[in-house]
Amino acid sequence: ATVKVNGVAVASGVASGPIALSVGDNTINIVVTAEDGTTKTYTLTVTRAASSDATLSNLTVGPGSLSPDFSAEHSDYIVSVDNEVNAITVTPTVADNQATVKVDGSAVVSGQGSVPIALSVGDNTINVVVTAEDGSTKTYTLTVTRAASSDATLSDLAVSSGSLSPDFSAERTSYSVSVDNDGNALTVTATVADNQATLT
């Protein structure tokens, strides 16, 4: 008798060549042909499980850096940025290319940066959710802390009567103003350089 595995002749007692398997059910037919031409088919249904790998192989942010350094098993990170940084980009890379990933709820291509994510002053939470081929998930959480502004300068200073001497400069803090004798009141208009600053 002769034998074929998925249409390819195989010597009796000798393994076939490797047969590629897709995720899910794969059918392999083994056809035995007797000396007189009679055939008998044996059918194998090989079920390959979907991957359950929902980890990242790398995770970076820009600007800034993760603390602690990235590890696939570690899921919580802190990122500290200056006040001048008002948005951040997150770049996740999946360990298994069958997995998908979302940053802050939006799908991202593995190895590519997310759209810039706006940052408020203080703590901002960004979740990176990886979904494995089998549907299982793993969440990496970034707590991005944006520092408060330390800008306590004015961008402009004016008075309703007279004029400042010397001319206004954000770095200079002392001025003199001369008004006529009938100038018994004046108003002061001050403009902060940072609109998060308060003024008295």
C-alpha positions, 0 to 999 in steps of 0.5 A: 500500500501507499500513503499520502498526507494532504496529497503528498506521498509519504513513506510508511513509518516516516514523518511527513513534512511540517504542515502549517497550522492556522489558529482554529481547526485544520483538517489533515487527510491521510489517504491509504491506497491498497495494491488493488487501488482501494483507498481509505481516508483517515482525517485529523482535525487539528485545533490550534489555540489562539495566542493568549499573549497580551503583553508588550515588548516595549513601551515608551513616551515622548517627551519624558521617560517611564519610572521604573524602566519598562518590563513586560510584567510590570503594569504601573508606571510614573512619568514626570514632565515640566509644565511646558509639556501640555501633551504626550505621545505613547508608543506601545509595541506588542510582544505577539503580532496577533495582539492589538493595542489601544492607548487612552481608548484609541487603537494604535499600530504596534510600534507607532506613537499615539496621537498626542494626549493632552495633559492637565496640570497634576496627575493624568492617567493613561491606560494602555490596553493590550488584547491578545488573539484569544481575547484576553487583555492586559492593562498598563497604566501610566500616571503622567504628572505635569508640574504646575507653572512657576511663572509669576511674571506679568506680560504687561503693566499699565496705569490710567494716568502718567506712565511707568518709568522705566518702560515695563519689562517682565523682569523689572519689579519696581517703577515710578509714576508721576501724575499731575496735582489733579490726579487724585486716583488712577487705575492699574491694569496688570496682565499675567504672563501665564493665564493660570497665575492669579493676581492681586 
